[in-house]
Amino acid sequence: MDPLAPNGPADILIVEDEPKMAALLGDYLRAEGHLPRTLADGREVVPAVRARRPDLVLLDLMLPGRDGLEVCRELRGFSDVPLIMLTARVEEADRLLGLDLGADDYICKTPFSPREIVARVRALLRRTRAATPPGGPALRIDTDGHRASLNGIALDLTPIEFRLLRALAASPGRVYSRDSLLDHLHADHRAVTDRAVDSHIKNLRRKLQHANGGHELIASIYGVGYRFDG
């Protein structure tokens, strides 16, 4: 395996309807030490990601059955899987950059450079894997997009739950008192009781537990407050 492949082989889903291009990308990614698999129909992508979450998706824009834009939008409704969109023309790449589709990167295939694609894959894997401790739950928090996911599952959080999670996850292992967490409940800093913290933490804990196979990530410290154990 190529030592540049970050943290070992990645399961990479290539969605490309041109057989020669898909095969060439697969060869380059295997040489990099990864485990590519391919699909050629846009209708197969969402079921494939739900059934077996890949480490990264290379998604062509123009696909039979369903185009890449539709697929990208649906994927982002339930998953934060790292995603690179492949486009055929420079103008398409420029247009995509102006859209809030949720793709992590865009690459123009003309001229086709598999080495550039592999380099972009390597860079994106480094970024996403650096944010996830080995063996730990994969929590991703997008502050600008005001969304979060755990283990590839999008978390349906209220604004208050999102702010609490962001505060707790900023310092795993640190115990936060209820009073300190009160500051994160409302943007306008309205007066609320510390029992409101308990209520919101209860709901947040339930959502995290569901996405983490039943395992708790927020611990209650009796008489003090809460700790994030991610």
C-alpha positions in Angstrom: 0.0 0.0 0.0 1.2 3.5 -0.8 2.3 5.2 2.4 0.6 8.3 1.3 -2.8 6.7 1.7 -3.9 8.4 4.9 -4.7 6.1 7.8 -5.0 3.0 5.6 -7.3 2.0 2.7 -10.5 3.9 2.1 -13.8 2.4 0.7 -14.4 4.7 -2.2 -17.6 4.7 -4.3 -17.0 5.8 -7.9 -20.2 6.9 -9.6 -19.3 7.2 -13.3 -21.2 5.9 -16.4 -18.2 5.9 -18.7 -16.7 2.4 -18.2 -13.1 3.3 -19.3 -13.0 6.3 -17.0 -14.4 4.4 -14.1 -11.9 1.6 -14.6 -9.0 4.0 -14.9 -10.0 5.8 -11.7 -10.3 2.5 -10.0 -6.8 1.4 -11.1 -5.3 4.7 -9.8 -7.1 4.5 -6.5 -6.1 0.8 -6.0 -2.5 1.8 -6.6 -2.9 4.4 -3.9 -4.0 1.6 -1.5 -7.7 2.2 -1.5 -10.7 -0.1 -2.2 -12.8 1.4 -5.0 -16.2 0.1 -6.2 -18.2 1.5 -9.0 -21.8 2.4 -10.0 -23.0 3.7 -13.3 -26.6 4.6 -12.6 -27.6 7.6 -10.5 -30.6 5.7 -9.1 -28.3 3.2 -7.3 -26.2 5.7 -5.4 -28.5 6.5 -2.4 -29.4 2.9 -1.7 -25.7 1.9 -1.9 -24.6 4.6 0.5 -27.4 3.7 3.0 -26.5 0.0 2.8 -22.8 0.5 3.2 -21.4 3.9 4.0 -18.3 4.5 1.9 -15.4 6.7 3.2 -15.7 8.9 0.1 -17.8 9.3 -3.0 -16.7 10.4 -6.4 -19.9 11.5 -8.1 -20.2 12.4 -11.8 -22.6 15.2 -12.6 -24.2 13.7 -15.7 -25.5 10.2 -15.0 -28.3 8.0 -16.4 -31.3 7.5 -14.3 -30.7 10.4 -12.0 -28.3 13.3 -12.3 -25.5 14.0 -9.8 -27.1 17.2 -8.4 -30.2 15.4 -7.3 -28.1 12.6 -5.8 -25.9 15.0 -3.9 -28.9 16.8 -2.5 -30.5 13.6 -1.2 -27.2 12.3 0.2 -26.8 15.5 2.2 -30.2 15.0 3.7 -29.0 12.0 5.7 -25.2 11.7 5.3 -22.0 13.8 5.6 -19.9 11.3 3.6 -17.0 13.1 1.9 -18.1 13.8 -1.6 -16.2 15.1 -4.7 -18.3 16.1 -7.7 -16.9 15.4 -11.2 -18.0 17.7 -14.0 -17.3 17.6 -17.8 -16.8 21.3 -18.5 -15.2 24.3 -16.7 -18.5 26.2 -16.9 -20.2 23.5 -15.0 -17.6 23.6 -12.3 -18.0 27.4 -12.0 -21.7 27.0 -11.7 -21.5 24.3 -9.1 -19.2 26.4 -7.0 -22.0 29.0 -6.7 -24.5 26.4 -5.5 -24.9 25.3 -1.9 -25.1 21.6 -2.7 -23.0 20.2 0.1 -20.2 18.7 -2.0 -16.8 19.0 -0.5 -14.9 19.5 -3.7 -15.5 19.9 -7.5 -13.2 18.7 -10.3 -13.4 19.3 -14.0 -12.8 16.1 -16.0 -11.6 18.1 -19.1 -8.8 17.6 -19.4 -9.0 14.3 -17.6 -6.3 13.9 -15.0 -6.6 10.8 -12.7 -3.5 11.9 -10.8 -5.2 15.2 -9.8 -8.4 13.3 -8.8 -6.3 11.0 -6.6 -4.5 13.9 -5.1 -7.9 15.6 -4.2 -9.1 12.3 -2.8 -6.0 12.1 -0.6 -6.4 15.7 0.6 -10.1 15.3 1.5 -9.5 12.0 3.3 -6.7 13.7 5.3 -9.1 16.5 6.3 -12.0 14.3 7.3 -10.0 11.6 9.0 -8.0 14.1 11.0 -11.3 15.3 12.5 -12.2 11.8 13.7 -10.1 10.1 16.4 -9.2 6.5 15.4 -11.8 4.2 16.9 -14.0 7.0 18.1 -17.4 8.2 16.9 -17.3 10.2 13.7 -18.9 13.5 14.8 -18.9 16.3 12.3 -20.1 19.8 13.1 -20.6 22.4 10.3 -21.0 25.7 12.1 -21.6 27.7 8.9 -24.2 25.3 7.6 -25.7 24.8 11.1 -25.7 21.0 10.7 -24.1 18.1 12.4 -23.8 14.4 11.8 -22.6 11.3 13.8 -21.2 8.2 12.1 -22.5 9.5 8.7 -26.1 10.0 10.1 -27.4 13.5 9.9 -28.6 14.8 13.3 -32.0 16.5 13.3 -31.1 19.1 16.0 -32.9 22.2 17.2 -30.9 25.4 17.3 -30.4 25.0 21.1 -29.3 21.4 20.8 -26.9 22.3 18.1 -25.3 25.0 20.2 -25.1 22.7 23.2 -23.4 20.0 21.2 -20.9 22.4 19.7 -20.1 23.7 23.2 -19.7 20.2 24.7 -17.8 18.7 21.8 -15.3 21.6 21.7 -13.6 20.1 24.8 -14.2 16.3 25.1 -13.7 15.1 28.7 -14.3 18.6 30.2 -17.2 18.8 32.7 -19.5 21.8 32.0 -21.7 23.1 34.8 -25.3 23.8 34.1 -24.7 27.5 34.6 -22.0 27.6 32.0 -24.2 25.7 29.5 -27.0 28.2 30.1 -25.1 30.7 28.0 -25.4 28.5 25.0 -29.2 27.9 25.1 -30.5 31.1 23.5 -28.7 33.5 21.2 -30.5 36.5 22.9 -29.3 35.3 26.4 -32.9 35.3 27.7 -33.3 34.3 31.4 -34.0 30.6 31.8 -33.6 28.1 34.6 -30.8 25.4 34.7 -33.6 22.8 34.4 -34.0 23.9 30.8 -30.4 22.6 30.3 -31.5 19.2 31.6 -34.4 19.0 29.2 -32.4 19.9 26.1 -29.5 17.6 27.1 -32.0 14.8 27.5 -33.2 15.3 23.9 -29.7 15.8 22.5 -28.4 12.6 24.3 -31.3 10.6 22.8 -30.5 11.7 19.2 -26.7 11.0 19.7 -27.4 7.6 21.2 -29.6 6.7 18.2 -26.8 7.5 15.8 -24.1 5.8 17.9 -25.5 2.3 18.2 -27.1 3.0 21.6 -23.9 4.1 23.2 -24.0 7.3 25.3 -21.8 10.2 24.5 -22.9 12.7 27.1 -22.3 11.7 30.7 -24.1 13.2 33.7 -21.8 14.3 36.5 -23.9 14.3 39.7 -24.2 17.7 41.3 -22.0 19.3 38.7 -23.2 19.1 35.1 -22.3 17.3 31.9 -19.3 15.9 30.0 -18.9 14.9 26.3 -17.1 11.6 26.0 -16.7 11.5 22.2 
